[in-house]
Amino acid sequence: MRHAWRGPLMAALLIGIALSAPLPALAQSDETSQFPLFPKPALLAPNVEFWKKVFTEYRIGDFVLHDRQNLALVYGVVRVRETASQARAAELAKPEIDRFRARLQAILIGLAAGTAAQELGPDAGAVFELWGCPCEPDALLRAADNIRVQQGLREKVDEGLARARLLLPRITQIFREHDVPVELAALPLVESSFNPRAYSKVGAAGLWQFMRSTGQQYMKVTKKRDDRRDPIRATDGAAHLLKANYQTLGSWPLAIIAYNHGTEGIHTAKAAVGSNAIEDIIAGYTGPRFGFASKNFYAEFLAALEIVHPLILECSNKPAKPQVASRAKSAKVRRASYRRS
């Protein structure tokens, strides 16, 4: 039997159903993780798979509409041909994203009101099935407010991995000197795509995206010299900070999430949920500053680790080049990195 497409929304919804189907990796638990110091709780496995797709499959021209709370629930993908500029791709995709989101919200609100799916249009049945309805009205109303858009990052990640090949030998060497896990060398993929020149809208700078106030605790940050942009000095500072987080919080997953949310914030979260488990904090803590970015930071790191780990192993088994190993010559690393960025 041949099925005709019934417009872009139906096509996107059917794509979403396929993407959100259960995968073998979703059953992975802490005990089967390949990184003992960085467990992947079953609760977080769907999030890790989502971010791996964002990093390796979805391109800059792909805009994934998904549920903010359940990242395995993907409604569909709006695609544009622009891949050279993230901002331009977002501008081009915005009208279709707005139409798609409005239609999804109308369907979810209609289902919450008890309207039969067949009365809400041909695509409402796909939403009904995606949510496994019948569902509680409150859950559907929350879902209508929880539709989020994530732009793909494949091109940025590919560029970042090219820079990582140059930087990882020295990064892993510094981490071994500080006696911290070399797996942490994957974190710059999340923070900056291994770009020492990266600068965020809120003022975070460099490979490790240090804020000025935090950076000044571990390196020189003045008007004349900003070591946050020096990949060697910044890595040394990151090793100090991550080790301090671990010594304070007692686990590497908490040390990583504290890199984003701060140690005091994680202490508050632990007290609020009554647990030290990363999955309990992510699922149960609702602090005002603990938003989507903080909740997903550890899952993004795990996704990055699975992608970067082969390079970490490769770089850990060979010595850093003399010109990279010396801080006095770290400018050569920066110049080479800039040419690649």
C-alpha positions as a Markdown table, in Angstrom:
| # | Residue | x | y | z |
|---|---|---|---|---|
| 1 | Met | 0.0 | 0.0 | 0.0 |
| 2 | Arg | 1.3 | 3.5 | -0.9 |
| 3 | His | 0.9 | 6.3 | 1.5 |
| 4 | Ala | 0.8 | 9.9 | 0.4 |
| 5 | Trp | 2.4 | 12.6 | 2.5 |
| 6 | Arg | -0.1 | 15.1 | 4.0 |
| 7 | Gly | 2.1 | 18.2 | 4.2 |
| 8 | Pro | 5.4 | 19.1 | 5.9 |
| 9 | Leu | 4.0 | 18.7 | 9.4 |
| 10 | Met | 3.0 | 15.1 | 8.9 |
| 11 | Ala | 6.4 | 14.4 | 7.4 |
| 12 | Ala | 8.2 | 16.0 | 10.3 |
| 13 | Leu | 6.0 | 14.2 | 12.8 |
| 14 | Leu | 6.7 | 10.8 | 11.3 |
| 15 | Ile | 10.4 | 11.6 | 11.3 |
| 16 | Gly | 10.0 | 12.4 | 15.0 |
| 17 | Ile | 8.3 | 9.1 | 15.8 |
| 18 | Ala | 11.2 | 7.2 | 14.1 |
| 19 | Leu | 13.8 | 9.2 | 16.0 |
| 20 | Ser | 12.2 | 8.7 | 19.3 |
| 21 | Ala | 11.9 | 4.9 | 19.0 |
| 22 | Pro | 13.7 | 3.0 | 21.8 |
| 23 | Leu | 17.3 | 2.2 | 21.0 |
| 24 | Pro | 19.4 | -0.5 | 22.6 |
| 25 | Ala | 21.6 | 2.1 | 24.2 |
| 26 | Leu | 18.7 | 3.4 | 26.3 |
| 27 | Ala | 18.9 | 0.3 | 28.5 |
| 28 | Gln | 22.5 | 0.9 | 29.3 |
| 29 | Ser | 23.1 | 1.3 | 33.1 |
| 30 | Asp | 26.0 | 2.4 | 35.3 |
| 31 | Glu | 27.4 | -1.1 | 35.5 |
| 32 | Thr | 27.8 | -1.4 | 31.7 |
| 33 | Ser | 29.4 | 2.0 | 31.2 |
| 34 | Gln | 32.7 | 2.0 | 29.4 |
| 35 | Phe | 33.9 | 4.8 | 31.6 |
| 36 | Pro | 33.8 | 3.7 | 35.3 |
| 37 | Leu | 34.5 | 7.2 | 36.7 |
| 38 | Phe | 31.8 | 8.7 | 34.5 |
| 39 | Pro | 28.7 | 6.4 | 34.8 |
| 40 | Lys | 25.8 | 6.7 | 32.5 |
| 41 | Pro | 22.6 | 6.1 | 34.5 |
| 42 | Ala | 19.7 | 4.6 | 32.6 |
| 43 | Leu | 17.7 | 7.8 | 33.3 |
| 44 | Leu | 20.2 | 9.9 | 31.4 |
| 45 | Ala | 20.9 | 7.5 | 28.5 |
| 46 | Pro | 18.2 | 8.9 | 26.2 |
| 47 | Asn | 19.7 | 12.4 | 26.8 |
| 48 | Val | 23.1 | 11.2 | 25.9 |
| 49 | Glu | 21.8 | 9.7 | 22.7 |
| 50 | Phe | 20.0 | 12.9 | 21.8 |
| 51 | Trp | 23.2 | 15.0 | 22.2 |
| 52 | Lys | 25.3 | 12.5 | 20.2 |
| 53 | Lys | 22.8 | 13.0 | 17.4 |
| 54 | Val | 23.1 | 16.8 | 17.8 |
| 55 | Phe | 26.9 | 16.5 | 17.7 |
| 56 | Thr | 27.3 | 14.0 | 14.9 |
| 57 | Glu | 24.1 | 13.7 | 12.8 |
| 58 | Tyr | 22.1 | 16.9 | 12.8 |
| 59 | Arg | 23.7 | 19.7 | 10.7 |
| 60 | Ile | 23.6 | 23.5 | 11.2 |
| 61 | Gly | 20.6 | 23.6 | 8.9 |
| 62 | Asp | 18.6 | 21.1 | 11.0 |
| 63 | Phe | 16.3 | 22.3 | 13.8 |
| 64 | Val | 15.0 | 19.6 | 16.1 |
| 65 | Leu | 11.7 | 20.2 | 17.9 |
| 66 | His | 11.6 | 18.1 | 21.0 |
| 67 | Asp | 10.2 | 18.0 | 24.5 |
| 68 | Arg | 12.3 | 19.9 | 27.0 |
| 69 | Gln | 11.8 | 17.3 | 29.8 |
| 70 | Asn | 12.0 | 14.1 | 27.7 |
| 71 | Leu | 14.7 | 14.4 | 25.1 |
| 72 | Ala | 13.7 | 11.0 | 23.6 |
| 73 | Leu | 10.5 | 12.6 | 22.5 |
| 74 | Val | 11.3 | 14.3 | 19.2 |
| 75 | Tyr | 8.4 | 15.8 | 17.2 |
| 76 | Gly | 10.3 | 16.4 | 14.0 |
| 77 | Val | 13.0 | 18.3 | 12.2 |
| 78 | Val | 12.8 | 21.6 | 10.3 |
| 79 | Arg | 15.5 | 21.7 | 7.6 |
| 80 | Val | 17.0 | 24.5 | 5.6 |
| 81 | Arg | 19.8 | 24.3 | 3.0 |
| 82 | Glu | 22.0 | 27.0 | 4.7 |
| 83 | Thr | 24.9 | 25.4 | 6.5 |
| 84 | Ala | 27.6 | 28.0 | 6.4 |
| 85 | Ser | 26.2 | 30.3 | 9.1 |
| 86 | Gln | 24.3 | 29.2 | 12.3 |
| 87 | Ala | 22.7 | 32.6 | 12.6 |
| 88 | Arg | 21.6 | 32.7 | 8.9 |
| 89 | Ala | 20.2 | 29.1 | 9.1 |
| 90 | Ala | 18.2 | 30.0 | 12.2 |
| 91 | Glu | 16.8 | 33.1 | 10.5 |
| 92 | Leu | 15.7 | 31.1 | 7.5 |
| 93 | Ala | 14.2 | 28.3 | 9.5 |
| 94 | Lys | 12.3 | 30.6 | 12.0 |
| 95 | Pro | 9.0 | 30.9 | 10.0 |
| 96 | Glu | 8.6 | 27.2 | 9.6 |
| 97 | Ile | 9.7 | 26.5 | 13.2 |
| 98 | Asp | 7.0 | 29.0 | 14.4 |
| 99 | Arg | 4.3 | 27.3 | 12.3 |
| 100 | Phe | 5.4 | 23.9 | 13.4 |
| 101 | Arg | 5.4 | 24.8 | 17.1 |
| 102 | Ala | 2.0 | 26.6 | 16.9 |
| 103 | Arg | 0.5 | 23.5 | 15.2 |
| 104 | Leu | 1.9 | 21.2 | 17.8 |
| 105 | Gln | 0.7 | 23.4 | 20.7 |
| 106 | Ala | -2.8 | 23.5 | 19.2 |
| 107 | Ile | -2.8 | 19.7 | 19.0 |
| 108 | Leu | -1.6 | 19.2 | 22.5 |
| 109 | Ile | -4.0 | 21.7 | 24.0 |
| 110 | Gly | -6.8 | 20.1 | 22.0 |
| 111 | Leu | -5.9 | 16.6 | 23.3 |
| 112 | Ala | -5.7 | 18.0 | 26.8 |
| 113 | Ala | -9.3 | 19.4 | 26.4 |
| 114 | Gly | -10.5 | 15.9 | 25.5 |
| 115 | Thr | -10.9 | 16.5 | 21.8 |
| 116 | Ala | -10.5 | 13.3 | 19.7 |
| 117 | Ala | -7.3 | 13.2 | 17.7 |
| 118 | Gln | -9.2 | 12.7 | 14.4 |
| 119 | Glu | -11.0 | 16.0 | 15.0 |
| 120 | Leu | -7.8 | 17.9 | 15.4 |
| 121 | Gly | -6.5 | 17.2 | 11.9 |
| 122 | Pro | -4.6 | 14.4 | 10.1 |
| 123 | Asp | -1.3 | 15.0 | 12.0 |
| 124 | Ala | -2.8 | 14.9 | 15.5 |
| 125 | Gly | -2.9 | 11.1 | 15.5 |
| 126 | Ala | 0.9 | 11.1 | 15.2 |
| 127 | Val | 1.2 | 13.3 | 18.3 |
| 128 | Phe | -1.3 | 11.1 | 20.1 |
| 129 | Glu | 0.8 | 8.0 | 19.4 |
| 130 | Leu | 4.1 | 9.8 | 20.1 |
| 131 | Trp | 2.9 | 10.6 | 23.6 |
| 132 | Gly | 1.3 | 7.1 | 24.1 |
| 133 | Cys | -2.1 | 8.7 | 24.9 |
| 134 | Pro | -4.6 | 8.7 | 26.4 |
| 135 | Cys | -2.6 | 11.1 | 28.7 |
| 136 | Glu | -3.3 | 13.2 | 31.7 |
| 137 | Pro | -4.5 | 16.7 | 30.6 |
| 138 | Asp | -1.9 | 18.5 | 32.8 |
| 139 | Ala | 0.9 | 16.5 | 31.2 |
| 140 | Leu | -0.3 | 17.6 | 27.7 |
| 141 | Leu | -0.6 | 21.2 | 28.7 |
| 142 | Arg | 2.9 | 21.2 | 30.2 |
| 143 | Ala | 4.1 | 19.6 | 26.9 |
| 144 | Ala | 2.5 | 22.5 | 24.9 |
| 145 | Asp | 4.8 | 24.9 | 26.9 |
| 146 | Asn | 7.8 | 22.6 | 26.8 |
| 147 | Ile | 8.5 | 22.4 | 23.0 |
| 148 | Arg | 12.1 | 23.3 | 22.5 |
| 149 | Val | 14.2 | 23.8 | 19.4 |
| 150 | Gln | 17.8 | 22.5 | 19.1 |
| 151 | Gln | 20.0 | 23.4 | 16.2 |
| 152 | Gly | 22.4 | 20.7 | 14.9 |
| 153 | Leu | 26.1 | 21.1 | 15.5 |
| 154 | Arg | 27.8 | 18.5 | 13.3 |
| 155 | Glu | 29.9 | 21.0 | 11.3 |
| 156 | Lys | 31.1 | 22.8 | 14.5 |
| 157 | Val | 31.9 | 19.5 | 16.1 |
| 158 | Asp | 33.9 | 18.3 | 13.0 |
| 159 | Glu | 35.9 | 21.6 | 13.1 |
| 160 | Gly | 36.4 | 21.1 | 16.9 |
| 161 | Leu | 37.7 | 17.5 | 16.4 |
| 162 | Ala | 40.3 | 18.8 | 13.9 |
| 163 | Arg | 41.5 | 21.3 | 16.5 |
| 164 | Ala | 41.4 | 18.7 | 19.2 |
| 165 | Arg | 44.1 | 16.6 | 17.4 |
| 166 | Leu | 46.5 | 19.4 | 17.9 |
| 167 | Leu | 45.6 | 20.3 | 21.5 |
| 168 | Leu | 44.8 | 16.9 | 23.1 |
| 169 | Pro | 48.4 | 15.7 | 23.5 |
| 170 | Arg | 49.2 | 18.6 | 25.8 |
| 171 | Ile | 45.8 | 18.6 | 27.5 |
| 172 | Thr | 46.1 | 15.0 | 28.5 |
| 173 | Gln | 49.6 | 15.5 | 29.7 |
| 174 | Ile | 48.5 | 18.3 | 32.0 |
| 175 | Phe | 45.7 | 16.3 | 33.4 |
| 176 | Arg | 48.1 | 13.4 | 34.1 |
| 177 | Glu | 50.4 | 15.8 | 35.9 |
| 178 | His | 47.4 | 17.0 | 38.1 |
| 179 | Asp | 46.3 | 13.4 | 38.6 |
| 180 | Val | 42.8 | 14.0 | 37.2 |
| 181 | Pro | 41.1 | 11.6 | 34.6 |
| 182 | Val | 42.2 | 12.2 | 31.1 |
| 183 | Glu | 38.6 | 11.6 | 30.0 |
| 184 | Leu | 37.9 | 15.2 | 31.2 |
| 185 | Ala | 39.8 | 16.3 | 28.1 |
| 186 | Ala | 36.5 | 15.8 | 26.2 |
| 187 | Leu | 34.8 | 18.7 | 28.0 |
| 188 | Pro | 36.1 | 21.5 | 25.7 |
| 189 | Leu | 34.0 | 19.9 | 22.9 |
| 190 | Val | 30.9 | 21.0 | 24.9 |
| 191 | Glu | 32.4 | 24.3 | 26.1 |
| 192 | Ser | 34.0 | 25.7 | 23.0 |
| 193 | Ser | 34.4 | 23.1 | 20.3 |
| 194 | Phe | 38.1 | 23.2 | 21.2 |
| 195 | Asn | 38.4 | 26.8 | 20.0 |
| 196 | Pro | 40.8 | 28.9 | 22.2 |
| 197 | Arg | 39.3 | 32.1 | 20.7 |
| 198 | Ala | 35.7 | 31.2 | 21.7 |
| 199 | Tyr | 33.9 | 34.0 | 23.5 |
| 200 | Ser | 30.3 | 33.7 | 24.8 |
| 201 | Lys | 27.6 | 36.3 | 25.1 |
| 202 | Val | 27.9 | 36.3 | 28.9 |
| 203 | Gly | 31.7 | 36.8 | 28.8 |
| 204 | Ala | 33.1 | 33.3 | 29.1 |
| 205 | Ala | 36.3 | 33.0 | 27.1 |
| 206 | Gly | 38.7 | 30.5 | 25.7 |
| 207 | Leu | 39.0 | 26.7 | 25.3 |
| 208 | Trp | 37.5 | 26.1 | 28.8 |
| 209 | Gln | 35.0 | 29.0 | 28.8 |
| 210 | Phe | 36.2 | 30.5 | 32.1 |
| 211 | Met | 34.2 | 33.5 | 33.3 |
| 212 | Arg | 36.5 | 36.4 | 34.3 |
| 213 | Ser | 35.9 | 36.1 | 38.0 |
| 214 | Thr | 36.6 | 32.3 | 38.0 |
| 215 | Gly | 39.6 | 32.6 | 35.6 |
| 216 | Gln | 41.3 | 35.1 | 37.9 |
| 217 | Gln | 41.4 | 32.4 | 40.6 |
| 218 | Tyr | 43.6 | 30.2 | 38.5 |
| 219 | Met | 45.4 | 32.4 | 36.0 |
| 220 | Lys | 46.2 | 36.0 | 35.0 |
| 221 | Val | 43.2 | 37.8 | 33.6 |
| 222 | Thr | 43.8 | 41.6 | 33.1 |
| 223 | Lys | 43.2 | 44.1 | 30.3 |
| 224 | Lys | 46.7 | 43.5 | 29.0 |
| 225 | Arg | 46.8 | 39.7 | 29.3 |
| 226 | Asp | 44.0 | 37.2 | 29.3 |
| 227 | Asp | 45.3 | 33.6 | 30.0 |
| 228 | Arg | 41.8 | 32.2 | 29.4 |
| 229 | Arg | 42.7 | 32.4 | 25.7 |
| 230 | Asp | 46.0 | 30.6 | 26.2 |
| 231 | Pro | 45.1 | 26.9 | 25.8 |
| 232 | Ile | 48.0 | 25.7 | 28.0 |
| 233 | Arg | 47.4 | 28.0 | 30.9 |
| 234 | Ala | 43.7 | 27.7 | 30.7 |
| 235 | Thr | 43.9 | 23.9 | 30.7 |
| 236 | Asp | 46.1 | 24.1 | 33.8 |
| 237 | Gly | 43.4 | 26.2 | 35.4 |
| 238 | Ala | 40.7 | 23.8 | 34.4 |
| 239 | Ala | 42.6 | 20.9 | 35.9 |
| 240 | His | 42.9 | 22.8 | 39.2 |
| 241 | Leu | 39.2 | 23.7 | 39.2 |
| 242 | Leu | 37.9 | 20.2 | 38.3 |
| 243 | Lys | 40.1 | 18.6 | 40.9 |
| 244 | Ala | 38.9 | 21.1 | 43.5 |
| 245 | Asn | 35.3 | 20.3 | 42.5 |
| 246 | Tyr | 35.9 | 16.6 | 42.9 |
| 247 | Gln | 37.6 | 17.0 | 46.3 |
| 248 | Thr | 34.6 | 19.1 | 47.5 |
| 249 | Leu | 31.8 | 17.0 | 46.1 |
| 250 | Gly | 33.2 | 13.5 | 46.1 |
| 251 | Ser | 32.3 | 12.3 | 42.6 |
| 252 | Trp | 33.4 | 13.2 | 39.0 |
| 253 | Pro | 29.8 | 13.5 | 37.7 |
| 254 | Leu | 29.1 | 16.1 | 40.3 |
| 255 | Ala | 32.5 | 17.8 | 39.7 |
| 256 | Ile | 31.5 | 18.1 | 36.0 |
| 257 | Ile | 28.0 | 19.5 | 36.6 |
| 258 | Ala | 29.6 | 21.9 | 39.2 |
| 259 | Tyr | 31.8 | 23.2 | 36.4 |
| 260 | Asn | 28.6 | 24.6 | 34.9 |
| 261 | His | 26.5 | 25.3 | 38.0 |
| 262 | Gly | 29.1 | 25.9 | 40.7 |
| 263 | Thr | 30.0 | 23.9 | 43.8 |
| 264 | Glu | 27.7 | 25.9 | 46.1 |
| 265 | Gly | 24.8 | 25.3 | 43.7 |
| 266 | Ile | 25.4 | 21.6 | 43.7 |
| 267 | His | 25.6 | 21.5 | 47.5 |
| 268 | Thr | 22.2 | 23.2 | 47.5 |
| 269 | Ala | 20.9 | 20.7 | 45.0 |
| 270 | Lys | 22.2 | 17.7 | 47.0 |
| 271 | Ala | 20.5 | 19.1 | 50.2 |
| 272 | Ala | 17.3 | 19.7 | 48.4 |
| 273 | Val | 16.9 | 16.2 | 46.9 |
| 274 | Gly | 18.6 | 14.4 | 49.8 |
| 275 | Ser | 20.9 | 12.5 | 47.4 |
| 276 | Asn | 24.4 | 12.6 | 46.0 |
| 277 | Ala | 23.4 | 10.7 | 42.8 |
| 278 | Ile | 23.7 | 12.7 | 39.6 |
| 279 | Glu | 20.4 | 11.3 | 38.2 |
| 280 | Asp | 18.5 | 12.2 | 41.4 |
| 281 | Ile | 19.7 | 15.8 | 41.2 |
| 282 | Ile | 18.9 | 16.1 | 37.6 |
| 283 | Ala | 15.5 | 14.6 | 37.9 |
| 284 | Gly | 14.5 | 16.1 | 41.2 |
| 285 | Tyr | 16.1 | 19.5 | 41.7 |
| 286 | Thr | 14.2 | 22.6 | 40.6 |
| 287 | Gly | 16.4 | 25.4 | 41.7 |
| 288 | Pro | 15.8 | 28.7 | 39.9 |
| 289 | Arg | 19.2 | 28.7 | 38.2 |
| 290 | Phe | 19.2 | 25.0 | 37.5 |
| 291 | Gly | 17.7 | 25.2 | 34.0 |
| 292 | Phe | 18.0 | 23.2 | 30.8 |
| 293 | Ala | 21.7 | 23.9 | 30.3 |
| 294 | Ser | 22.6 | 22.7 | 33.8 |
| 295 | Lys | 20.4 | 19.6 | 33.7 |
| 296 | Asn | 21.9 | 18.5 | 30.4 |
| 297 | Phe | 25.5 | 19.4 | 31.0 |
| 298 | Tyr | 26.6 | 16.0 | 32.2 |
| 299 | Ala | 24.7 | 14.2 | 29.4 |
| 300 | Glu | 26.4 | 16.5 | 26.9 |
| 301 | Phe | 29.8 | 15.7 | 28.4 |
| 302 | Leu | 29.1 | 11.9 | 28.2 |
| 303 | Ala | 28.1 | 12.3 | 24.5 |
| 304 | Ala | 31.2 | 14.3 | 23.9 |
| 305 | Leu | 33.3 | 11.7 | 25.7 |
| 306 | Glu | 32.1 | 8.9 | 23.5 |
| 307 | Ile | 33.0 | 11.0 | 20.4 |
| 308 | Val | 36.4 | 12.3 | 21.6 |
| 309 | His | 37.6 | 9.2 | 23.5 |
| 310 | Pro | 39.3 | 7.6 | 20.5 |
| 311 | Leu | 41.3 | 10.8 | 20.1 |
| 312 | Ile | 42.1 | 10.9 | 23.8 |
| 313 | Leu | 43.5 | 7.4 | 23.7 |
| 314 | Glu | 45.5 | 8.2 | 20.6 |
| 315 | Cys | 47.0 | 11.3 | 22.1 |
| 316 | Ser | 47.6 | 9.8 | 25.5 |
| 317 | Asn | 49.8 | 7.2 | 23.9 |
| 318 | Lys | 52.2 | 9.7 | 22.3 |
| 319 | Pro | 54.2 | 12.5 | 23.8 |
| 320 | Ala | 53.3 | 16.1 | 23.4 |
| 321 | Lys | 55.3 | 17.9 | 20.7 |
| 322 | Pro | 58.1 | 20.0 | 22.2 |
| 323 | Gln | 56.6 | 23.3 | 20.9 |
| 324 | Val | 53.2 | 22.3 | 22.4 |
| 325 | Ala | 54.6 | 21.1 | 25.7 |
| 326 | Ser | 56.3 | 24.4 | 26.5 |
| 327 | Arg | 54.3 | 27.3 | 27.9 |
| 328 | Ala | 56.8 | 29.7 | 26.5 |
| 329 | Lys | 55.9 | 28.5 | 23.0 |
| 330 | Ser | 52.2 | 28.1 | 23.5 |
| 331 | Ala | 51.6 | 31.0 | 21.1 |
| 332 | Lys | 52.4 | 28.5 | 18.3 |
| 333 | Val | 49.5 | 26.3 | 19.5 |
| 334 | Arg | 47.2 | 29.3 | 19.5 |
| 335 | Arg | 48.3 | 30.4 | 16.0 |
| 336 | Ala | 47.8 | 26.9 | 14.6 |
| 337 | Ser | 44.4 | 26.6 | 16.3 |
| 338 | Tyr | 43.3 | 30.0 | 14.9 |
| 339 | Arg | 44.1 | 28.9 | 11.4 |
| 340 | Arg | 41.9 | 25.8 | 11.8 |
| 341 | Ser | 39.0 | 27.7 | 13.4 |
